[in-house]
Amino acid sequence: MGVSQETLRTKGSSTPAFFGSLSSLPLRLLILVAIDAGAIWFGLQQVRNGAYVLVIALGIVTLMANVIILLRDTYPLRWMLPGLVLMALFSIYPNLYTIYIGFTNYGDGHLLSKPQAIERIQSELYLPEGGSAYSWTAYKSDDGDYALWLVDADGLGYLATVGEPLIDQPQAGEHGIVDFDANGIPTGIEGYTKLNPILATTDQNLPNIKFGVEGETIQIRSTSDAAQLVPRYTYDPEANAFTDNLTGRVFEDIQGTYTSMDGQTIIPGYSAWIGLQNFKNFFTSPAVRGPLFRILIWNFIFPILSVLTTFGLGLLIALFYNDPNFKGKKLVRSFLIVPYTIPSLITILIWKGMLNPEVGVVNDILDGLIGISPSWTTVPMLARIALVIVNLWLGYPYFMLVCSGALQSIPSDIYEAAEVDGANAWQRFRKITLPLLLVAVGPLLIASYTFNFNNFNLIYLFIGGGPPIAGASIRAGHTDILISFVYNMAFEGGRGQNFGFAAAITLVIFVIVAVLTLFQFRYTNMWEEVSENV
């Protein structure tokens, strides 16, 4: 009847679609066991660290892997599974996590989860009024247990071990003490070895050990001092607040920071959701609002100048060497591509040295020729010109190559028809070359604008955003663009690292770039309409 045996076997098969073929089921189950076991192990580690967002992402990716491996209809995706997992964990997840961080206070002082922060605060100790302080000598057993010989301000000695009351002035032969030296320090304790004072001070375990019994514990607090330390803060789980046992001050939880009525805070806080606070601080802070307007204006001007200069010079060179009769153009083109082959990091630093106002070769030449030595790093306008020059050097080879290829694709008969109609060289360029070129190069111009809108490397490496804006209360410079300005505020403002604030402004930059890109693509469509009428 024209029906193959394979089709009959498929129709008559009783294998559920969920499991696919029984022959491959053991192998797939083995792979799933390995994937799920690894995911569960890693997830438990992150739960202990309080990384719940990562655990959720890991669970979604693991569920996706299970579905793809088990379902027969998703067979083609099995070959793509490693790539899908890597894309989800290293591309999609970081972007989503950045969005999440933008609405939190994550940064220095707020890096821990809430349980970790509470535990850290509760571990802070202090010496209460009337508490005793001692000098100490440490001893260690082969099993890793410690003992301390303590001497108080009156010169009286005590033996302290973990979980046992202090032994007051034991004598030689008692409690394992062998003998005393001239300073009244035991020369040895049975089962323990006396530690070298220098080595004992470097032992990181000692400060964390509580000697004595609960309520009367003694801890080492310096290289020469031990004391009856007690917890500084008492935590009330119902009120989610701490009480300072030293001052009686109460600290309540305010957006991940335990804060008192008079504004005092306890460090560390914990990473908490604060909503739109980061965005509000960025747009309403007087310190930010002052330099922000001029930085935004320069942020739009800089990529425009960069695109126009790099595209203009690249197109000009491409037009020169588009003539088939030009001799040696391949060799000259090879030299002109050199700036594109050198890593931009090296090129920027070389230009930074060349434009140095004191020892730069550019100023030496200008001084010798016309008697001027521009202050490229201190005069705002000259600093901006210097940035455009450096970016021109970095970017023109790219557009030279792109325009060279695009010019070759324009049919020559169009030019021949234009010449017959009496069009001169400028008219042929304006009416034929440029419209057709923009159709091919237009998206690349948009990409170049977007890249230079966030060209952090050039700004940071060449001049660091300087020179500084006079009167600004925060770190801000005349050549700063939004991304370098935010970087300085979030990471180099002397206030610690503020990842939440940086992530929030990253989202603002993304929205700006997205709107600009959509707007510019509308003009790309206009170029296509123009090309149809050429």
N, C-alpha and C positions, 0 to 999 in steps of 0.2 A: 504493500500500500504506500510505499515511499517513505515510511517512517523508520528511522535508523534505530539500531539496537541501543545506542547511547540514549536516544530520546525515550525509548521504552523503559530503560533502566531508571532514568530520571523521574519519569511519571510514576513508576511503580515503587519508587524508593519511599521507605517509611522513615528516613532520617529527618529529624526536625530541622526546620530552617534555622533555628537558633544555634544549633551546634555544627551544621555543615556535615561534611563527610566524617564517618566514625574513624576512619584510618588516621586522620590528622588531629583528632580530638586530643589524644594523650600529649602530643607535642605542644598543642596550643595551651592546654591546661598547665603543662610544665612551665611554659613561658609566662603565663599569667601568675602562677605561684611565685616565680622569681620577681616579676614586676610588683605584685601586690605586697610581697614580703619586704622588698626594698622600700616601697612607698610608706608602708606602715612603720618600719623602723625609723626612717628619716622624719616622718610626720610626728612620731612620739618625741623625738629629740627637739623638734621645733615647738611642740606644745609646752615642753619644759622651759623653753626659752621665751615663751609668750608670743611667738610669731604666728598668730592665728590666721592672719591674712594669707601667709605663705602656705599654711596647712590647708586652707580652703582651696587655693589654687592647685595645690598638689592633688587634692582629692578629685577635683574636676578633671584634671589631666589623666589621672589613674582610671577614673570611670570611663573616659573617652577611649583609653587604650583597651579596657575590657570589652567595651561594645564592639570596637573595630575587630578585635581578635576573635570574638565569639560569634558574631553575626555573619552568616554566609553572604548576605547582600553587600556587606562592606569589604568584601575580599580585595578589590583594587586598592583600598586605602591601607591595607596591611603593608604594602611596599613603601608607602609614604609615612608610616607610623613614626619612625625615628625622627624624620624631619618635622612632622607635626608636633611631636613632643618637645623638641628643641625650640621650635618657633613659639610654642605656647609658654615655655618656661623662661626663655631668654629674650623674647621680643614682646609678646603680648602682655605677659605678667608684669615686667618692669614698667611698661607704660601705664597699665591700670594701677599699679602700686604707687607710681608717681602722682597720679590723680588723687589717690587716697591720702598720701602723705601731705598733699597741698591743703587738706582740711584738718590737719593735726598740728600739734606743737612739737613734733619730733625734731630733736636737735640736742645740743649740749645741755645737760641737766635734765633732759627728758628722753633719754635713750632706752630706759628700762620699761618693762611692763609693770603694771600696778602691783602685783604680788612681789616682784623683785624689788621695787622701790620701797614698799612697806618693810620687807625683810631687811633691806640695807639700813633704813632709818632706825629700826628697832635694835640693830646691832651697835649703834653709836652709844658709847659709854662716857661716863664722867665720874670724877671723884667728889662725892657729896661732902657737905660740911661735917667735920668730925671724922672723916674717913682716914685710914692709915696709909702712909706711903713708906716704901722700903727700897733699899738697894738690894740687888739680887745676884745670885750665882746659880747657873743652870747645870743640871746633871741629866744624863740620858742613859736609859737601859738598852740592852741588846734588842728588846722587843719594840723599841721606839717610844717607850713611856718616858715622861719627863718628871723631874723633881726640882724644886727651887729651895735654895737657902736664902732666907730673907733676914735683913737687919734693919730694925726701925731707927728712928731718930735718937733714941736713948742707947743705942748700941746693943739691944737685946736681939737674940737670934731665934728664928723660927724655921721649921721644916714644913714645906708645903708640897702636897701631892694632889692629884686629881681625885675628887670625890671623897676626900678625907679631911677632917678638921685640922687646922693648923696645930702643929706640935710646938708647945712653948718651951724654949730653951732646953732642948734635949742634950744629954751629956754623951761623951764618947762611950761607945759600946751600946748605946741605946738606939733603937729604931734603925740599926744598920750603920750608924755613923762610926767610922774607923777612928778618926782622930781630928784634931783641929790644928790649923797652922797659926803663925804668930798673929794674924789678923782676926782670928776667931772664926775662920771659914773652914768647914769640914774638908779634910784632904781627900776623903773618899767616902762613898756610901755604898754598902753592899748591894750588888746587882746593878749599880749605876756607874757611869764614867763621867768624871768632871769635864765639862766642855771648856775649850779655850775661849776666853772672853771675846776675842775678835770674831771667832767662828760663830759663837752663840748669838751675837748681835745680827748676823746675816741669816740666821735660821728663820725662815718665813712662817714656820709653824708655831713658834713660841708665842707671838702676840695674840694668836687666836685661841690659846688654851686657857681655860678657867680652872685655876687651882683652888682647892678648898671645897666647901659645900655650898649648895644653893642658898643665896641670900648673903653669903659672906665670901664670895669668890674674889680672887686676886688675879689680876692680869698685868702682863708687862705692857707698859705704855711708852717706853723709850729705851735707849741702850743702857741706861743705868738706873731706871726707875720702874718699880712695880707698885700697884696700889689696889685698894679695895674699890674697884670700879662697879658702878651700877648703871642700868640702862638710862639714857638721857630722856628718851621719849616713851610714853605709854600710849598704845593705840586702842581706840574705841571702835570696834567693827560696826556697831549699830549707827554711830554718828559719822563714821568714816572721817575721824579726826584724831590728831595727836595732841597730847598734853606734855608740855616741857616740864619735866620734874625739877629742873633747876630754877626756873622763873615762874612756873605756873601758867605760862602763856598757852592758849589753845590755838591750834592750827587746823583750819578747815580746808577741805579739798576744793580748789577753784581751778577748773580746767587743767587738772593734772599737776597742780602745784599746791602743796600744803602751805597755806598763807594765814597769818594772824590778823587780828583786827587793825593793828598798826602798820601792816604792810610787810612784816618780816616773813621770810620764807624758809622752808627747809629744803636742803639739797641732798639727794636728788629728788626730782619729781618723776613723773612717768608720762609715757606717750599717750595722749588723750585726744579725742575728737573735739575740735574747737570751732567747727563750722566755717563761716566766712571771715573769721577774725584776721587771718593772714592777708586776705585781699583787702579788707578794710584798712589794715595798717599800711598797706602799700599805697592806697589811693588817698587816705585822709591824714597820714602822718605829716605834720608840718616840715619835719626834717627831710622827708622824701619828696614832698610836693614841690619844694623849692627848686632843686636842680632837675626834677623829673621832666618838666616841660621842655627845656632846652635839650635835654638828652634825647627825648622822643623826636624832636625836630631833626637833630643830627642823625638819628637812627634811620630816618626815612631818606635824608639827603645822601648819606654815605653810600648805600647800595645803588642809588640812582647814578651817582657820579662814577662808581666802580663799573657798573654795567655799560654806561655810555662810553667811558674811556677805553675799557678793554675790548668791547665790541667794535668801537670805531677804529682803533689801531689795528686790531686783528683783521677787520674787513679791508682796511686800506692796504695792508701788506698783501692780503690775498688777491686784491685787484691788481696790484703791481706784478705779482708773479703768476697771474692767470694768463698772461700773454704767452702763447706757445713758442714764440720766437725769442723769449728772454733767455740769455745765455747764463749758464751756471746757477739756475734758480734752485735746483735740488740741493746743491751745496749750501747756498745761502739759507734756504729753508731749514736745513739741518742745524745750522748755527742759531737760527732764531727760535728753535724749539728747545734749546738748552735750558732756559729758565723753567720750563715745564717739567724737565726731567729731574731737577734738583729738589729734594724735599723742602716744602715751604718753611718748615721750622728753621732749617739752616739758612735759607734765603732771607728770612725776616731778620735773623740775628746779624747776618752780614750787612744788610741795609741799615740796621740800627747802628752798627759801628761806622759805616760810611757817612751817615748823616749826623754823627756826633758833632755838636757845635765846637768842641775844643780840639779834637784830634781827627775828625772825620776827613776822608779824602775829598768828599764833595765840597766841603767848606774850604779846604785848602785850594782847590781849583778855582772856585768862585772868588776867593780872596785874591788869588794871583791874577785873575782875568779882569774882574770889574771892581775889586776892592770891597766886597761885602762878605760877611760871614753870618748867614741866617741862624737864628736861634730856633732850630726845628723842634726842640722839646719844651720850650718855655713860652713861646708865643702861640696862643690858641689857633689862629688862622694858619700859621706855618705848620703846626703839628698836624692839622687836618689835611693840608696839601701834601705833606710828607706821607701820610697814610694812603692817600689816593695814588701817589706815585709808586709806592711799594706794591700796592694791589694791582696797579697797571702792569708792572713788571711780572707779577705772578700770573695774571690772567690773560694777557693778550695772546700767548701761544695757543691756548685752547681755542679761542675764537678764530685765530688764523687758520687752524686746521679745519674747524667746522665750516667756516666760510669758503675755504678752498674746495672742499667737497661739494658744498651746496652750489657754488658757482658752476662747477662742472656739469651739474644736473640740469641746468637751464638750457633749453634747446637753442642752438645757434640761429635757426631760421627765424626766430622771433626778432633777433637783433637785425638780421638782414632785411626783414620786412620794415622795421622801424627806420633803417637807413634809407630805404627806398622812399619812405614817406617824408624824408627830410629831417628826422629827429637828430639832434646833436648828441654829444657824449653825455652831457649832464641830463638831458631829457631821457635818454635811454636808461641811465642809472636810476633816475627818480621814478620813471613810469614802468620799468621792466625789472631791472636787477633787484632793487630794494624790496618791492612787494613780494616777488617770488622768493627772495632770500628770507624774508621774515616769516613766510609760511613754514619753512624748514627749521629756521633758527629760533622762531618765537618761543616755543616751549623751553628752549635752552636759556633764553634770556630771562624767562620767569624763574627757572631753577637757579640761575646765577644771582638774581635779585634776592631770592629766598636765602641762598647760602650766605650772601654778604650781609643780609639783615641780621644774621646771627654769627658773623665772622669773629668769634671770640679770640681765636689764636692770634690773628694779626693785631688786634687792639691790645691784648694782654702782653704779648711778647715784645712788641715794638715800643710801646710807650706806657703800658699799664693804665690806659685811660686818661693820662695826664695831658696837659698841666692841670692842677687842681682848680676847681671853681671857687673863686674867692667868696667868702661868707657862708659857704655850705657847712652845715653842722655835722654832716656825715661824709664819708669818703666818696667823692664824685669828681670827675674830671671832664674837661671840654671835649675830649675825644671818646669818652665812654659811650657805648651803645647800651641798649637796655640789658643785654645778657651780661656784659662786663660790669655794669652798675649793680645788678642784682648779685652777681658773684661777690663783689667787694662787700656788699651789705651783709650777705648771708654767711660768708666764710672768712673775710679778712677785715672785718670792721672792729676787731678787738673785743667783740662781745660773745665769742664762741661761734660754733657752727650751728646754723638754723636751717635744717633740711626742709622743714615744713614750709617756711617762708620762701625758700628757693624754689621748691616744687610748685607753690601757688603761682609765683610769677612766671615760671615756665609755662604754666597753663595759659596765662595771659598772653605771653609771647606766641604760643601756638595759635590762639584765636586770631591774633593780629595777622600772622603769616597766612593762616587759612583764608581769611577774608581777602587779603591782598592777592593771593594766588587765584581765588575764584574770580576776582575782579579782572585780573590780568588775562585769565583764560577767555574772558568775554572779548577782550581785544584780539586774542589769537583767532577767534572765530571771525572777527571783522577782517583780519588780514587774509583769511581764506576766501572771504567774499570778494576782497579786492583782487586776489590772484585769479579768480574766475573771470574777471573782467579785463585782464591783461591781454 
